[in-house]
Amino acid sequence: MPPLLFYLLAAITLGFGLMVVTARNPVSSALALASCFVGLAALFVSLDAYFIGTIQILVYAGAVMVLFLFIIMLLDIKAEEGKQPNLAAIVSGIVVAVLLVTQIMTVVSHTKLAEKSLQNTPLALVEAASKAEGAAKLPTIANDLKAGTLPDAKLIGFTLFNQYGFHIQVVGLLLLVGTVGVVVLSKREKTSGGAA
Amino acid sequence: MITLGHYLVVSGMLFALGLAGVIARRNILIIYMCLEMMLSAANLALVGFSRFHLVNGLPDYTAQSLVFFTITVAAAEVAVGLAIIVALFRTKQSVETEAITKLQG
């Protein structure tokens, strides 16, 4: 990937991220967050994680942000106007953020691992066709690898259902519990004292 | 040349932005959006590590499975959290953190 593209995508992600934090109106905050997630999904794609990039757009930029906008408009929240911003909180927020970024930059500049680039760690697709565990068990993965394409979704699916079958079921149960919890939480209580 | 370090710094900056938002803002909905941003920043670091840790010439798909689970849990968390915010708005008629002082006694 050309370096210019990376900087452009990083600027989109961080710029809209900054807008989320600074915007006065929650609706513009939510729209900025959606754009930020699209930029992030592009960064995922640049890291050869096509499936993760796709579900980032589907789940975050699609479902989650629609839910946020829906709630903001349902509650009819106005922009904070005329209110004095909490100066102490803002200053401490900026200080903590700057300290954290400085620390991460120091750590990254001192580790050899961070020097790996997309050029000096290329994917070896054709060799992986004979070596990878998924390719040995599923011929469709091996065929894709031999053809020189990365069967990203197939490999993630293989890892998930081969190694993490139980975890998938736990996450499914979590989603069910979440759905039931939301229904219970949003139920109106009929009378005072009468538990729902 | 774009290295793993670049991705990690972008991820760290996005996380710090979210953290600053959680500390500085007082609208609960915006605090919640900043939390989502921090989760996504952690995902970017995970995907970066996955791409640069090759297993048999392929990215490490264990990390990407973890990202998959994180996104699923985040989606469930958003649904429950927004339901709590709606319930809070019904009793307080506000989404500002100053309005919620019941536990102060």
Contacts between the chains, C-beta under 8 A, distances in Angstrom:
chain1	res1	chain2	res2	distance
A	1	B	2	6.5
A	3	B	1	6.8
A	3	B	2	5.4
A	6	B	2	4.8
A	6	B	6	6.6
A	10	B	6	7.6
A	10	B	10	4.7
A	13	B	10	6.8
A	13	B	14	6.4
A	14	B	10	6.9
A	14	B	13	5.7
A	14	B	14	6.4
A	14	B	17	7.0
A	17	B	14	5.5
A	17	B	17	4.6
A	17	B	18	7.4
A	17	B	37	5.9
A	18	B	17	6.2
A	20	B	17	7.7
A	20	B	21	6.6
A	20	B	30	7.2
A	20	B	33	5.7
A	20	B	34	6.7
A	20	B	37	6.4
A	21	B	17	5.8
A	21	B	18	7.8
A	21	B	20	6.1
A	21	B	21	3.9
A	21	B	24	7.2
A	21	B	25	6.9
A	21	B	30	7.7
A	21	B	34	6.5
A	26	B	27	6.1
A	26	B	29	5.3
A	26	B	30	6.0
A	29	B	29	7.8
A	29	B	30	5.3
A	29	B	33	6.0
A	30	B	29	8.0
A	30	B	33	6.5
A	33	B	33	5.0
A	33	B	36	7.0
A	33	B	37	6.7
A	36	B	14	8.0
A	36	B	37	6.7
A	37	B	40	6.5
A	40	B	14	7.6
A	40	B	40	5.5
A	40	B	43	7.9
A	40	B	44	6.2
A	43	B	7	7.2
A	43	B	10	7.2
A	43	B	44	6.2
A	44	B	43	7.9
A	44	B	44	7.3
A	44	B	47	5.5
A	47	B	7	7.0
A	47	B	47	5.2
A	47	B	48	6.1
A	47	B	50	7.6
A	47	B	51	4.3
A	47	B	59	7.9
A	48	B	51	5.8
A	48	B	59	6.2
A	49	B	47	4.8
A	49	B	50	6.9
A	49	B	51	6.8
A	49	B	59	7.1
A	49	B	64	6.0
A	49	B	67	7.8
A	51	B	64	7.4
A	52	B	43	7.5
A	52	B	47	5.8
A	52	B	64	5.7
A	52	B	67	5.4
A	52	B	68	7.2
A	52	B	71	7.9
A	55	B	68	7.2
A	55	B	71	6.0
A	56	B	40	7.4
A	56	B	43	7.6
A	56	B	71	7.1
A	59	B	71	5.4
A	59	B	74	8.0
A	59	B	75	5.5
A	60	B	36	7.2
A	60	B	40	6.8
A	60	B	71	7.3
A	60	B	74	7.8
A	63	B	75	6.6
A	64	B	36	6.7
A	64	B	74	7.5
A	64	B	75	6.2
A	64	B	78	5.1
A	67	B	78	6.2
A	67	B	79	7.0
A	67	B	82	6.0
A	68	B	29	7.0
A	68	B	32	7.7
A	68	B	33	6.6
A	68	B	78	7.6
A	68	B	82	7.2
A	71	B	29	7.0
A	71	B	82	5.0
A	71	B	85	6.8
A	71	B	86	6.4
A	72	B	29	6.2
A	74	B	86	7.5
A	75	B	85	8.0
A	75	B	86	7.0
A	75	B	89	5.3
A	75	B	95	6.8
A	77	B	27	7.4
A	77	B	29	6.8
A	77	B	95	5.9
A	80	B	27	6.8
A	86	B	24	7.4
A	86	B	26	6.4
A	89	B	23	5.9
A	89	B	24	5.0
A	89	B	26	7.5
A	90	B	24	4.4
A	92	B	23	5.9
A	92	B	24	7.7
A	93	B	19	7.4
A	93	B	20	3.9
A	93	B	21	7.2
A	93	B	22	7.8
A	93	B	23	3.7
A	93	B	24	3.5
A	94	B	20	6.0
A	94	B	24	7.5
A	96	B	16	7.6
A	96	B	19	6.1
A	96	B	20	6.6
A	96	B	23	6.2
A	97	B	16	3.9
A	97	B	17	6.6
A	97	B	19	5.9
A	97	B	20	3.9
A	98	B	16	7.6
A	100	B	12	6.8
A	100	B	15	7.1
A	100	B	16	4.5
A	100	B	19	6.6
A	101	B	9	7.8
A	101	B	12	5.8
A	101	B	13	5.6
A	101	B	16	4.8
A	104	B	8	6.9
A	104	B	9	6.4
A	104	B	12	3.5
A	104	B	16	7.9
A	105	B	9	5.9
A	105	B	12	7.4
A	108	B	5	4.5
A	108	B	8	5.1
A	108	B	9	5.9
A	108	B	12	7.8
A	109	B	5	7.1
A	111	B	5	7.9
A	113	B	4	6.6
A	113	B	52	7.7
A	114	B	3	6.1
A	114	B	4	5.0
A	114	B	5	3.4
A	114	B	8	6.2
A	115	B	3	5.6
A	115	B	4	7.5
A	115	B	5	6.8
A	116	B	3	6.2
A	116	B	4	4.8
A	116	B	52	4.5
A	117	B	1	4.9
A	117	B	2	6.1
A	117	B	3	4.4
A	117	B	4	7.4
A	118	B	2	6.1
A	118	B	51	7.8
A	119	B	1	6.2
A	121	B	51	7.9
A	121	B	52	5.5
A	121	B	54	6.0
A	123	B	54	7.1
A	123	B	57	6.0
A	123	B	58	6.5
A	123	B	59	7.2
A	124	B	54	7.5
A	124	B	56	7.8
A	124	B	57	2.9
A	124	B	58	7.9
A	125	B	57	6.8
A	125	B	58	7.7
A	127	B	56	7.6
A	127	B	57	5.0
A	128	B	56	5.1
A	128	B	57	4.1
A	128	B	58	4.9
A	131	B	56	4.2
A	131	B	57	6.9
A	132	B	55	7.7
A	132	B	56	4.6
A	132	B	57	7.5
A	132	B	58	5.7
A	133	B	56	7.7
A	150	B	58	7.6
A	155	B	58	6.7
A	155	B	61	5.2
A	156	B	61	5.6
A	156	B	64	5.5
A	156	B	65	6.4
A	156	B	68	6.7
A	158	B	61	7.7
A	159	B	61	4.2
A	159	B	62	6.5
A	159	B	64	7.5
A	159	B	65	5.1
A	160	B	65	5.4
A	160	B	68	6.7
A	163	B	62	7.6
A	163	B	65	7.5
A	164	B	65	5.8
A	164	B	69	7.9
A	167	B	69	6.7
A	171	B	69	5.9
A	171	B	72	5.0
A	171	B	73	7.0
A	174	B	72	7.6
A	174	B	73	6.7
A	174	B	76	5.6
A	175	B	72	6.9
A	175	B	75	7.7
A	175	B	76	5.3
A	177	B	76	8.0
A	178	B	76	3.7
A	178	B	77	7.7
A	178	B	79	5.4
A	178	B	80	5.4
A	179	B	79	7.2
A	181	B	80	5.3
A	181	B	83	7.2
A	182	B	79	5.1
A	182	B	80	5.9
A	182	B	83	4.4
A	185	B	80	7.2
A	185	B	83	4.0
A	185	B	84	6.2
A	185	B	86	7.7
A	185	B	87	5.5
A	186	B	83	5.1
A	186	B	86	6.1
A	186	B	87	6.9
